[in-house]
Amino acid sequence: MAAYELLPETTIESDNGYRKNDFFDYIAANELLLAMEELDGVIEDNPIPSK
């Protein structure tokens, strides 16, 4: 949940990357590895903020 809290509000969701509902479904089912993999999907459609 700490990693999820770091996501910006403008995070893009997609079927091939990150889905917020899927993340919360995995957390509710105590499927922590799947939840982390869902967060890994954020990089599919979102640029990494850096200078």
C-alpha positions in Angstrom: 0.0 0.0 0.0 2.9 2.3 0.6 4.0 2.0 -3.0 0.5 2.6 -4.2 0.3 5.8 -2.2 3.4 7.1 -4.1 1.5 6.9 -7.5 0.5 10.2 -8.9 -3.2 10.9 -9.4 -2.7 11.1 -13.1 -1.5 7.5 -13.4 -2.7 6.0 -16.7 -4.5 2.6 -16.5 -4.6 0.0 -19.3 -5.4 -3.6 -20.0 -1.8 -4.3 -20.7 -0.3 -2.4 -17.7 -1.8 -1.2 -14.5 -5.4 -1.5 -13.4 -6.3 0.1 -10.0 -9.3 -2.2 -9.5 -7.1 -5.3 -10.1 -4.6 -4.0 -7.6 -7.2 -3.7 -4.9 -8.7 -7.1 -5.7 -5.3 -8.7 -5.2 -4.8 -6.9 -1.9 -8.2 -8.0 -0.7 -7.4 -11.6 -1.6 -4.0 -11.3 0.1 -2.3 -12.0 -3.3 0.7 -9.7 -2.6 2.9 -10.9 -5.4 0.1 -10.2 -7.9 -0.5 -6.8 -6.4 3.2 -5.9 -6.8 3.1 -7.2 -10.4 0.1 -4.9 -11.0 2.1 -2.0 -9.7 5.0 -3.0 -12.0 2.5 -2.5 -14.9 2.5 1.3 -14.2 5.7 1.6 -16.2 4.0 0.2 -19.3 2.0 3.4 -20.0 3.4 6.0 -17.7 6.7 7.9 -18.1 9.1 7.7 -15.2 9.3 11.2 -13.6 12.9 12.3 -13.5 15.0 15.4 -14.3 
